[in-house]
Amino acid sequence: MQNVGKRSSSPDSKRHLWFLGLIAPASALLPSQLVLRTDLEVFWWIGPIIVLIVIPVLDWVVGEDGSNPKDEDYELLSNDRYYRWCTYMFLPVQLVGLVIASAMWAGSDLSVVDKLGLAATLGFVSGIGINAAHELGHRSEQLERWLSKIALAQSGYGHFFVEHNRGHHARVATPTDPASARLGESLWEFLPRSVIGGFRSGIGIERDRLRRKGHRWFSIHNHILQAWSMTLVLFGTLIAIFGWALLPWLLLQAVIGVGLLETVNYVEHYGLLRRRRPNGRWARTSPRDSWNSDRLVTNIFLFHLQRHSDHHANPGRRYQTLRTSEEAPQLPAGYATMLLLAAVPPLWRFVMDQRVLAHYGGDISQANIQPRKRERILVRHGLATAA
């Protein structure tokens, strides 16, 4: 794969691979055809199979990416519209897959188990769709910002448009950020805290913005209501066409999509804490404040989301210009593998807690520690005395 890229005259050795990122939404189009041609009903679950089995295996086989864009190529890559179309195309494929799935959920040909598999597949597409919305939502162009809200419609997570850009990025790797997981906090403790905290934060941020501009909450200028309205229109149209029996499946796939996103959030900042300045304020976000991974296959699959350290240090960079950094703490595997580890808290702590400790040179007090476990953790590392 890399040799092909080196023969290209493009400054990006992965240029012709980015289109493979559309495999994610396309997985919603595959189940019926795969089942029809193979008679294997397991293919209703193709989304989880790809993300949780195929991608981790390919990450292990293919290995590291290792290619960084050069500084002199930054403007050329940023302005190349090919990369934008790779994200734009995510949306129609995603929506077509949802329509096809809706027809199947509304029908009587599938068993409940098969419909659950299809819901899981659509949920994984929905969650990865939030990643496409994440890329588009960071842009200043109005078109891309509207496309971001459309991409969020399937998951119903419209407040993410506000909370991620203006909440998470401002507070990342601090105790006040609901989307930054704390050392000693399990995924199952983190999920409700992040979902509820992110919702409240997004509402508060948008309410304050509207107040400053002299607008009421119920206003056409409300970004959150705009995004939620798209979900209502999308779900309402599908229910009008296929019937109310569709609603539980739409809600289930949305919940799975949100769960996938928040699990990725858990992986991205676990235990990391920004430095404080002498005046007590948090230092500017640096590559040290996000976990990084540079597995080639997942890089392509998630539009460089794994280069999260550079994304937070330079949030204005488009995905094709993101770099891997030696300064950033490194995950032992790609995101797809880390999702599996995160689901098993003892295994996660065995793999990750020692890495947090190593990142801070053995001084665990520098980490972002779960408050109710802080004393216990400090005692364990000899930094406090048991009462």
Disulfide bonds with the S-S distance in Angstrom:
none
